Amino acid sequence: MLTKLLAFASLYRELGPRWIIFRLAYALRLRTRLIRLQFPMGEWKAYQKHVGATSRRPDLQIPKELPPDIPWNKHTAIDEANRILGGELKYFSHQYIQTGFPPNWHTDYFSGIELDASKHWSQIPDDHVVARRAKLNEAISTNNEETASPKKKGASQQHYDIKYVWEPNRFAFVYTLVRAYAYSQDEKYPQAFWALIEHWAQHNPPNTGPNWMDGQEIALRLMAWTFGYFAFLDSPSSTPERKEQFKIYIAAQAERIYKNTSFAIFTHGNHSITEAFGLWMTGLLFPELKNAENYLSFGRMSLEREAREQIFPDGTYSMYSLNYHRFILHIYLYAIRLGDINHFPLSTQLKDSVANSITYLSQLIDLQTGEMPVYGSNDGALVLPLNNCDFTDYRPLLQLGWYITKGEFLFEPGPWDEDVFWLIGEIAGRVARSDSERRIETTKVKGTLAFPNGGIYLLRSFNSYILIRCTDFTSRPSHADQLHVDLWIHGHNLAIDAGTYLYSGELPWRNGLARTAVHNTVTVDNKDQMTMLSRFTWTDWSKGKVLKHDENVWQGEHDGYKPVSHKRTIMSLEGNRWLVIDYLTANVSHNYKLHWLLNDFPFEQKENSILLSLDEMKYKMQVGMMKGNGNFSIVRADPASTRGWRSRYYGHKEPAISVILKADSPQVTFWSFFGLESDSIKMEGNYLMANSQKIDLT
């Protein structure tokens, strides 16, 4: 009882009374079944009255022809579109799954579980064990090692992840069909578009089944459907009857969002931005809908408000998540473009906030790979999949964002240009970019760089840099990762973040990679820095504080283990060498555990050090203590725990190297050295001797 009271007090303190009152009231609506009266199940024809006539003719200006000499492979989209028609869908922008064409819209193809599509959406849990099984298509066989078979992929499991049900219902594959059609002019792609929409509508009547549960999912579906609708508008497959019925489908889903926007608003995150955009876009592009003006005005007001509240002044994002930051920037960049095309521009303040975010992210990107240091939750969302680049490549976002907000290109020509082509037009493919290389280099600031609102700090050396997480949370934390460190050297992410892997499922994978133990920091008594109340809710938010930040040294602390004090110092040494020092002090003995998660490079273990092979270079990481030796261990891909794993794509995990040094003591000083194979590291009293450099650890 005391634990529940303390958790309630923490929620009240951190999220406020309005959030608690709303959640209680919403739970009451569910329990009393009032929400079923507010959102009645029914038929599509009931929404015919929501469609009228208009004289305004909006447009998306989707290009119909390709410019010459495009710097990307157009056949990639055609091949992927053909796989879609063959019954394979790409999940989380990474892995193809055999679903059939059309798919079963209510099935988690990874667990083999089919959800009940006859119930009201409020009756379907998003995280439970169910008994009903999917009817797996045994006629489908696995002919490609990149394609997972649902029968082989966890068909005996009893847990399901609602994200695996929702993923195909976002209709992200529409963007691929549009691209393939533009490249080939093959009528089979618009035919597939209409066949999939009609099949979906037949099996998902209004407010019925799991695909009506979440307003954000509906908004993303509307976004994809609308893109396809305007791209295929002149296709022979787009008959007048289909177009009229399509508007009824749009009206019903927009109404579902409009009548329940408060839930998204009180999540204080990307849901509110997505739903606001879904309504604004619908009102803008379908003025013939009865409530179009309401959608347009409410959506714009919400988009402007959420940009002010969620995008911090330094360009960072309030959800403390890199992928969710990309998510909302795609939404806002698309909104800016749609507004300008249709003479409904968004505010200068909003555009400036988006521009600040693009500038911030340009400081994190690795120019060789397009990757960034991953931090926070990553649910695999990519809401504008308009290119052939990998999910981990952020160059398409930055190229698009730089062009929309600054009118210039950030990178030299490449496959990351395709987003600009689809949203801006063919002129983008012909613009000279002789100064792009200079521009990207001048955005990189040497030495220190701080983004205190989002808790991101950088130290740069010549060919390496370190990113540090340290913040006093002002909105809901994503991961318990205070003082986490990422290290990049020569384009390699050496010390890495574990990612997310799964939100649901059995322990330890039930959002297990959000916990402190998998991050590059120190845990005390095997506890998290905060209290995980549920999969997505932390209480007792830890407070981080920066004590020093100059060209070569960063120092900070947090109070997540009070009365234990944890202070971390990071030093940039000459020649791309780095030293991290952790000071932990208390009045009584505790179990302290220093953890590093390293990329899965070939390695050798030597006493309390590990030697990693990065291409032709050998890079050494060595750990130790100012006094004593501690318990040193290395684990790769532990089958029984989250130790030694990373996830770059949702639902996919891969081996990593986990290095731990443990000690039991009231006080301990850990040190971690990153350098070259030939470097000599040893303790002399209170001093660490790193080659010829003498460092006082006190």
C-alpha positions in Angstrom: 0.0 0.0 0.0 2.8 2.4 0.9 4.5 1.7 -2.4 1.3 2.6 -4.3 1.0 5.8 -2.3 4.6 6.8 -3.1 4.1 6.0 -6.8 0.9 8.1 -6.8 2.7 11.0 -5.1 5.5 10.8 -7.7 3.1 10.9 -10.6 1.3 13.8 -9.0 4.5 15.7 -8.6 6.0 15.0 -12.0 2.9 14.9 -14.3 0.5 17.1 -12.4 -3.1 16.8 -11.1 -4.7 17.4 -14.6 -2.9 14.3 -16.0 -4.1 12.2 -13.1 -7.7 13.5 -13.2 -7.8 12.8 -16.9 -6.5 9.3 -16.6 -9.0 8.5 -13.9 -11.8 9.9 -15.9 -10.7 8.0 -19.0 -10.6 4.8 -17.1 -14.1 5.4 -15.8 -15.3 5.9 -19.4 -13.8 2.5 -20.3 -15.2 0.7 -17.2 -18.7 2.1 -17.6 -18.7 1.5 -21.3 -19.5 5.1 -22.0 -16.8 5.2 -24.6 -18.7 2.6 -26.6 -21.7 5.0 -26.8 -19.5 7.9 -27.8 -17.8 5.8 -30.6 -20.5 3.3 -31.7 -19.6 0.4 -34.0 -21.4 0.6 -37.3 -21.2 0.6 -41.1 -19.3 2.9 -43.5 -22.5 4.1 -45.1 -23.4 5.9 -41.8 -20.6 8.4 -42.7 -22.0 9.4 -46.2 -23.6 12.4 -44.6 -20.1 13.7 -43.7 -19.2 14.1 -47.3 -20.5 17.1 -49.4 -19.2 19.3 -52.2 -16.5 22.0 -52.4 -15.0 24.4 -54.9 -11.6 24.3 -53.4 -9.2 21.9 -55.1 -6.2 21.1 -52.9 -3.1 19.3 -54.2 0.0 17.4 -53.0 2.0 18.1 -56.2 3.4 14.6 -56.3 5.9 14.4 -59.3 4.7 12.4 -62.2 8.0 12.1 -64.1 11.6 11.4 -63.0 14.3 14.0 -63.6 17.4 12.8 -65.5 20.4 11.3 -63.8 18.7 10.5 -60.5 21.3 9.6 -57.8 19.4 6.5 -56.5 18.3 3.1 -57.9 14.7 3.3 -59.1 14.6 -0.5 -59.4 14.8 -1.0 -55.6 11.3 0.4 -55.1 10.0 -1.7 -58.0 11.4 -4.9 -56.5 10.0 -4.0 -53.1 6.6 -3.2 -54.6 6.5 -6.6 -56.4 7.3 -8.3 -53.1 4.2 -6.5 -51.6 2.0 -7.8 -54.4 3.5 -11.2 -53.7 2.4 -11.2 -50.1 5.5 -9.9 -48.3 5.4 -6.8 -46.2 8.3 -4.9 -44.7 8.0 -4.6 -40.9 9.7 -1.6 -39.1 11.6 -0.7 -42.3 13.8 -3.7 -41.9 12.5 -7.3 -42.2 10.1 -8.8 -44.7 7.3 -11.0 -43.3 5.1 -13.3 -45.3 1.6 -12.2 -44.8 -0.2 -13.0 -48.0 -2.0 -10.5 -50.2 -4.1 -9.0 -48.8 -2.8 -9.7 -45.2 -4.9 -10.6 -42.3 -5.2 -7.2 -40.7 -5.7 -8.4 -37.2 -2.8 -10.9 -36.9 0.5 -10.6 -35.1 2.5 -12.6 -37.6 5.4 -13.0 -35.2 3.4 -14.7 -32.4 0.8 -16.2 -34.7 -2.0 -14.7 -32.7 -5.1 -13.2 -34.3 -7.0 -10.6 -32.3 -10.8 -10.6 -32.1 -12.0 -8.2 -34.9 -15.6 -8.3 -33.8 -15.2 -6.3 -30.6 -15.3 -2.6 -30.0 -11.8 -1.2 -30.0 -12.0 -0.2 -26.3 -12.4 -3.9 -25.4 -9.2 -5.0 -26.9 -6.1 -4.9 -24.6 -2.8 -3.8 -26.2 -0.6 -6.0 -24.0 -2.1 -9.3 -22.9 -2.0 -13.1 -23.4 -4.7 -14.4 -25.6 -5.8 -17.9 -26.5 -7.1 -17.4 -30.1 -4.6 -18.4 -32.7 -4.0 -17.1 -36.2 -4.8 -19.2 -39.2 -1.3 -19.4 -40.7 -0.9 -19.7 -44.4 0.9 -23.0 -44.7 1.2 -22.6 -48.4 3.7 -19.8 -48.0 7.3 -21.0 -47.7 10.5 -19.2 -46.9 12.6 -18.8 -50.0 14.7 -15.8 -48.8 16.7 -15.8 -45.5 15.7 -12.1 -45.0 12.0 -13.1 -45.0 10.6 -14.5 -41.7 7.9 -17.2 -41.8 5.1 -16.6 -39.3 4.9 -20.3 -38.7 8.5 -20.6 -37.8 8.7 -17.2 -36.0 7.3 -17.8 -32.5 4.0 -19.4 -33.5 4.0 -21.3 -30.2 4.1 -18.1 -28.1 1.1 -16.9 -26.2 2.2 -13.2 -25.9 1.4 -10.7 -28.6 2.8 -7.3 -29.3 0.1 -4.9 -30.6 2.7 -3.1 -32.7 3.0 -6.2 -34.9 -0.7 -6.0 -35.6 -0.6 -2.2 -36.2 2.5 -2.1 -38.4 0.9 -3.3 -41.7 -2.3 -1.2 -40.9 -0.2 1.9 -41.1 0.0 1.3 -44.9 3.6 2.5 -45.1 3.9 0.2 -48.2 1.7 2.8 -50.1 4.8 5.0 -50.5 6.6 2.1 -52.2 3.7 1.5 -54.6 3.7 5.2 -55.5 7.4 5.2 -56.2 7.2 2.0 -58.2 4.3 3.4 -60.3 6.2 6.6 -61.1 9.2 4.6 -62.2 7.3 2.0 -64.3 3.8 3.4 -65.0 2.6 -0.2 -64.4 -1.1 -0.1 -63.6 -0.8 -3.1 -61.2 0.4 -0.7 -58.5 -2.6 1.5 -58.2 -4.8 -1.6 -58.6 -3.0 -3.0 -55.6 -3.5 0.2 -53.7 -7.3 0.2 -54.2 -7.6 -3.6 -53.6 -5.8 -3.3 -50.2 -7.9 -0.3 -49.1 -11.1 -2.0 -50.0 -10.1 -5.2 -48.3 -9.1 -3.3 -45.2 -12.4 -1.4 -45.1 -14.4 -4.6 -45.5 -12.6 -6.2 -42.5 -12.4 -3.1 -40.3 -15.8 -1.4 -40.1 -16.0 1.8 -38.0 -14.9 1.5 -34.4 -14.5 -2.3 -34.6 -11.4 -4.2 -33.9 -7.8 -3.4 -32.9 -7.1 -1.0 -35.8 -9.4 1.6 -34.3 -7.8 1.6 -30.9 -5.2 4.3 -31.4 -5.7 7.7 -33.0 -2.0 8.0 -33.9 -2.2 4.8 -35.9 -5.3 6.1 -37.7 -3.6 9.3 -38.5 -0.6 7.5 -40.0 -2.9 5.4 -42.1 -4.7 8.5 -43.3 -1.3 10.1 -44.2 -0.3 7.1 -46.3 -3.8 6.7 -47.9 -3.9 10.3 -48.9 -0.4 10.2 -50.4 -1.5 7.2 -52.5 -4.8 8.8 -53.4 -3.3 11.9 -54.9 -0.5 10.0 -56.6 -3.0 7.6 -58.3 -5.7 10.2 -58.9 -5.4 10.0 -62.7 -4.9 6.3 -62.9 -7.7 4.3 -64.7 -8.0 2.3 -61.4 -9.1 5.4 -59.6 -12.8 5.3 -60.6 -15.3 7.9 -59.6 -17.0 5.4 -57.4 -13.8 4.5 -55.6 -13.0 8.1 -55.0 -16.3 8.9 -53.5 -16.2 5.8 -51.2 -12.6 6.8 -50.3 -13.8 10.1 -48.8 -16.3 8.2 -46.6 -13.4 6.1 -45.3 -11.5 9.2 -44.6 -14.4 10.9 -42.9 -15.0 8.0 -40.5 -11.4 7.8 -39.4 -11.0 11.5 -39.0 -14.1 11.6 -36.8 -12.6 8.9 -34.6 -9.5 11.0 -34.1 -11.4 14.3 -33.6 -13.7 13.0 -30.9 -10.9 11.6 -28.8 -7.9 13.9 -29.1 -7.7 14.6 -25.4 -6.1 11.2 -24.8 -3.2 12.0 -27.2 -2.8 15.5 -25.8 -2.4 14.1 -22.3 0.3 11.7 -23.4 2.5 14.8 -23.9 4.3 13.2 -26.8 4.3 12.4 -30.5 0.8 11.0 -30.4 -0.7 14.5 -30.1 1.4 15.8 -33.0 0.5 12.9 -35.2 -3.3 13.2 -34.5 -3.2 17.0 -35.0 -1.5 16.5 -38.3 -4.0 13.9 -39.4 -6.9 16.2 -38.7 -5.2 19.3 -40.2 -4.2 17.3 -43.4 -7.7 15.9 -43.7 -9.3 19.3 -43.4 -6.8 20.8 -45.8 -7.0 18.1 -48.5 -10.6 17.1 -48.2 -12.6 20.4 -47.9 -15.8 18.6 -49.0 -16.0 16.9 -45.6 -18.6 18.3 -43.3 -16.2 18.9 -40.4 -13.2 19.9 -42.6 -13.0 23.5 -41.2 -13.1 22.1 -37.7 -10.3 19.6 -38.5 -8.3 22.4 -40.1 -8.5 24.9 -37.3 -8.1 22.4 -34.5 -5.3 20.6 -36.2 -3.4 23.8 -36.9 -3.9 25.1 -33.3 -2.6 21.8 -32.0 0.4 21.6 -34.3 1.5 25.0 -33.3 1.0 24.4 -29.6 2.8 21.1 -29.6 5.7 22.5 -31.5 6.1 25.2 -28.8 5.8 22.7 -26.0 7.6 19.6 -27.3 10.5 21.0 -29.3 12.9 22.6 -26.9 14.6 25.9 -27.6 18.0 24.2 -28.3 16.3 22.0 -31.0 16.1 18.8 -28.9 12.9 16.9 -28.3 10.9 16.5 -25.1 10.5 12.7 -25.5 14.3 12.2 -25.1 14.3 9.9 -28.1 16.2 10.2 -31.3 13.8 8.1 -33.4 10.7 9.9 -32.1 12.5 13.1 -32.9 12.8 12.0 -36.5 9.2 10.9 -36.4 7.8 14.3 -35.5 10.2 16.1 -37.8 8.9 14.1 -40.7 5.4 15.1 -39.7 6.3 18.8 -39.4 8.3 18.9 -42.6 5.4 17.3 -44.5 3.0 19.8 -42.9 5.2 22.8 -43.8 5.3 21.6 -47.4 1.5 20.9 -47.6 0.7 24.3 -46.1 2.9 26.2 -48.5 1.6 24.3 -51.5 -2.1 25.0 -50.6 -1.6 28.5 -49.3 -2.2 27.7 -45.7 1.3 28.3 -44.3 2.3 27.4 -40.8 3.8 30.0 -38.5 7.4 31.3 -38.7 7.8 30.2 -35.1 7.0 26.6 -35.9 9.3 26.6 -38.9 12.1 28.1 -36.8 11.7 25.3 -34.2 11.9 22.7 -36.9 15.0 24.4 -38.3 16.6 24.4 -34.9 16.0 20.6 -34.6 17.6 20.0 -38.0 20.6 22.0 -37.0 20.9 20.1 -33.7 20.7 16.7 -35.5 23.4 17.8 -38.0 25.8 17.9 -35.1 25.2 14.2 -34.3 25.4 12.5 -37.7 28.3 10.4 -38.8 29.1 11.6 -42.4 30.4 8.2 -43.5 27.3 6.2 -42.6 24.5 8.7 -41.9 24.0 7.0 -38.5 23.7 8.9 -35.2 24.1 7.9 -31.5 20.9 6.2 -30.7 19.2 7.2 -27.4 15.8 6.7 -25.9 12.8 4.7 -27.2 12.9 3.4 -30.7 9.7 1.7 -31.9 10.8 1.3 -35.5 8.6 4.1 -36.9 9.6 5.7 -40.2 6.6 7.7 -41.3 8.0 8.9 -44.6 9.7 5.9 -46.2 10.5 7.6 -49.5 14.0 6.3 -50.2 16.2 3.3 -50.4 18.4 4.2 -47.4 18.6 2.0 -44.4 16.4 2.8 -41.4 19.5 3.8 -39.4 20.5 6.4 -42.0 19.4 9.9 -41.1 20.7 11.7 -44.2 17.3 11.6 -45.9 15.8 13.5 -43.0 18.5 16.1 -42.8 18.7 16.6 -46.6 14.9 17.2 -46.7 14.9 19.3 -43.5 17.8 21.4 -44.6 16.3 22.1 -48.0 12.8 22.9 -46.6 14.0 25.1 -43.8 17.1 26.7 -45.4 16.6 26.3 -49.2 20.0 24.5 -49.5 21.3 21.0 -49.7 23.4 19.6 -46.8 24.9 16.6 -48.6 26.3 15.8 -52.0 24.0 13.9 -54.3 22.9 10.5 -53.2 20.0 8.2 -52.5 19.1 10.5 -49.6 17.9 13.0 -52.2 14.7 11.1 -53.0 12.6 12.5 -50.2 13.3 16.0 -51.5 12.2 14.9 -55.0 8.9 13.5 -53.8 8.0 16.5 -51.6 9.5 19.4 -53.5 9.5 18.3 -57.1 11.8 17.5 -60.0 13.8 20.8 -59.7 15.5 19.3 -56.6 17.2 16.7 -58.7 18.9 19.3 -60.9 20.3 21.7 -58.3 24.1 22.0 -58.3 25.6 21.2 -54.9 29.3 22.1 -55.3 29.5 23.6 -51.8 27.6 20.9 -49.9 30.8 19.3 -48.6 31.9 22.6 -47.2 28.5 23.2 -45.7 28.4 20.0 -43.7 31.9 20.5 -42.4 31.1 24.0 -41.2 28.1 22.7 -39.2 30.4 20.5 -37.2 31.6 22.4 -34.1 34.9 21.3 -32.7 35.4 20.9 -29.0 32.4 21.3 -26.7 28.8 21.4 -27.7 25.9 21.5 -25.3 22.1 21.0 -25.7 21.1 21.4 -22.1 17.3 21.3 -22.7 17.5 17.8 -24.0 20.4 16.7 -21.8 22.8 16.1 -24.7 26.5 17.1 -24.5 29.3 16.5 -27.0 33.1 16.4 -26.7 34.9 16.2 -30.0 38.4 15.2 -30.9 40.0 15.0 -34.3 38.5 11.7 -35.5 36.3 10.8 -32.6 33.7 12.2 -30.3 31.7 11.4 -27.2 28.0 12.0 -26.6 26.8 12.2 -22.9 23.3 12.0 -21.6 22.6 14.2 -18.5 19.4 16.0 -17.8 17.0 17.4 -15.3 13.8 15.9 -16.8 11.0 18.4 -17.6 8.9 15.8 -19.3 8.4 12.0 -19.2 11.7 10.1 -19.4 12.2 7.5 -22.1 15.1 5.5 -20.7 16.9 5.5 -17.3 20.2 6.5 -18.8 21.7 9.3 -16.8 25.5 9.8 -17.6 25.3 7.3 -20.4 28.2 7.7 -22.9 28.4 6.9 -26.6 31.8 6.9 -28.3 32.4 7.2 -32.0 35.9 6.8 -33.6 36.8 6.9 -37.3 33.1 6.5 -38.2 32.6 3.5 -35.9 30.2 3.6 -33.0 32.4 1.8 -30.4 30.5 2.3 -27.1 26.9 2.0 -28.0 23.3 2.3 -26.7 21.4 -0.9 -26.5 18.3 0.5 -28.2 14.8 -0.9 -27.5 14.0 -4.3 -29.2 10.4 -4.8 -27.8 7.9 -2.9 -25.8 5.8 -6.0 -24.9 6.2 -9.7 -24.3 7.8 -11.7 -21.6 10.5 -10.6 -19.3 13.3 -9.6 -19.6 12.5 -8.1 -23.0 9.4 -6.2 -21.9 11.0 -2.8 -22.6 14.0 -4.3 -20.8 16.5 -2.2 -22.8 15.2 1.0 -21.2 16.7 0.0 -17.9 19.9 1.4 -16.4 21.8 -1.9 -16.4 22.2 -2.0 -20.2 23.5 1.5 -20.5 27.1 2.8 -20.4 27.0 4.0 -16.8 27.1 2.7 -13.2 24.3 0.9 -11.4 24.0 0.7 -7.7 22.7 -2.5 -5.9 21.3 -3.7 -9.3 18.6 -0.9 -9.3 17.4 1.5 -11.9 18.1 5.2 -11.6 14.3 5.7 -11.5 11.3 3.5 -10.7 9.7 1.8 -13.6 6.0 1.9 -12.8 4.9 0.4 -16.2 6.4 -0.2 -19.6 6.4 3.5 -20.5 6.1 5.3 -17.1 9.0 6.1 -14.9 8.5 7.8 -11.5 11.0 9.3 -9.1 12.8 11.1 -12.0 16.5 11.4 -11.4 18.0 14.8 -11.7 21.2 15.3 -13.7 23.5 18.2 -13.3 26.5 19.4 -15.4 29.4 20.5 -13.2 32.0 21.3 -15.9 32.2 21.4 -19.7 35.2 22.8 -21.5 37.2 21.8 -24.6 38.7 18.7 -23.1 36.7 17.9 -19.9 33.1 17.2 -19.1 31.8 16.5 -15.6 28.3 15.8 -14.3 26.3 14.0 -11.6 22.9 12.7 -10.9 20.8 11.9 -7.8 19.2 8.6 -8.9 20.8 6.6 -6.2 20.7 9.0 -3.2 22.1 8.9 -0.7 24.8 7.4 -2.9 26.5 10.0 -5.0 27.6 9.3 -8.6 29.8 11.8 -10.4 31.3 11.1 -13.8 34.3 12.9 -15.5 35.1 12.5 -19.1 38.5 13.6 -20.5 39.6 14.0 -24.1 43.3 12.9 -24.3 45.6 13.4 -27.3 45.4 11.1 -30.3 41.7 10.2 -30.1 42.1 8.7 -26.6 39.5 9.0 -23.9 39.3 8.6 -20.2 36.1 8.2 -18.1 36.2 8.4 -14.3 33.3 7.5 -12.1 33.2 8.5 -8.4 30.7 6.8 -6.2 30.5 7.6 -2.5 28.2 6.5 0.4 28.4 5.9 4.1 27.8 2.2 3.9 28.9 -0.5 1.5 27.0 -1.0 -1.8 27.3 -3.1 -4.9 28.6 -0.9 -7.7 28.6 -2.1 -11.3 30.4 -0.2 -14.1 29.0 -1.3 -17.5 30.1 -0.7 -21.1 28.2 -2.0 -24.1 30.5 -2.3 -27.1 29.8 -2.9 -30.8 30.2 -6.5 -31.9 33.7 -6.2 -33.3 36.2 -9.1 -33.3 37.9 -8.9 -29.9 40.5 -10.4 -27.5 40.3 -10.3 -23.7 43.4 -9.5 -21.8 43.0 -9.3 -18.0 40.9 -6.2 -17.3 41.0 -5.0 -20.9 39.5 -5.8 -24.3 41.2 -5.4 -27.7 38.8 -4.6 -30.5 39.6 -4.9 -34.2 38.2 -2.0 -36.2 39.1 -2.5 -39.8 42.9 -2.3 -39.8 43.1 -0.7 -36.4 43.3 -2.3 -33.0 41.5 -0.3 -30.3 41.8 -1.0 -26.6 39.3 -0.5 -23.8 40.7 -1.0 -20.3 38.9 -0.6 -17.0 40.1 -0.5 -13.4 39.7 1.0 -9.9 41.8 3.5 -8.0 42.0 1.0 -5.2 41.5 -2.8 -5.5 40.7 -4.9 -8.5 37.0 -5.6 -8.5 35.3 -8.4 -10.5 35.8 -8.1 -14.2 33.7 -10.0 -16.8 32.9 -9.9 -20.5 29.7 -11.4 -22.0 28.5 -11.5 -25.6 24.8 -12.2 -26.3 23.8 -13.8 -23.0 20.8 -16.1 -23.9 19.3 -15.8 -20.4 19.3 -12.0 -20.0 19.4 -8.6 -21.7 23.2 -8.5 -21.2 25.3 -8.3 -24.4 22.5 -7.4 -26.8 21.6 -4.4 -28.9 18.7 -3.5 -31.1 18.9 -1.2 -34.1 15.5 -2.1 -35.5 12.3 -2.8 -33.5 11.8 -6.5 -33.0 15.3 -7.4 -34.0 18.2 -7.9 -31.6 21.9 -8.7 -32.4 24.9 -9.5 -30.3 27.0 -6.9 -28.6 29.9 -7.0 -26.1 29.1 -6.3 -22.4 32.0 -5.4 -20.2 31.3 -5.1 -16.4 33.6 -4.3 -13.5 31.9 -4.8 -10.1 32.9 -3.8 -6.6 31.4 -3.9 -3.1 32.5 -0.9 -1.0 31.2 2.4 0.5 33.3 4.4 -2.0 34.8 3.4 -5.3 36.5 5.2 -8.2 36.3 3.4 -11.5 38.3 4.4 -14.5 37.7 3.5 -18.2 40.4 4.1 -20.8 39.8 4.0 -24.6 42.9 4.1 -26.7 45.3 2.2 -29.0 46.7 -1.3 -28.6 50.2 0.0 -27.7 49.1 2.3 -25.0 50.4 1.7 -21.5 47.9 2.2 -18.6 48.7 1.6 -14.9 47.9 3.0 -11.5 50.6 4.7 -9.3 49.0 5.6 -6.0 46.1 8.0 -6.7 47.4 8.7 -10.3 46.6 7.0 -13.5 49.5 6.8 -15.9 48.2 6.9 -19.5 51.4 6.6 -21.5 53.4 9.6 -20.4 50.4 11.5 -19.1 49.8 11.6 -15.3 46.1 12.0 -14.2 45.0 12.6 -10.7 42.0 10.4 -9.9 41.1 12.1 -6.6 
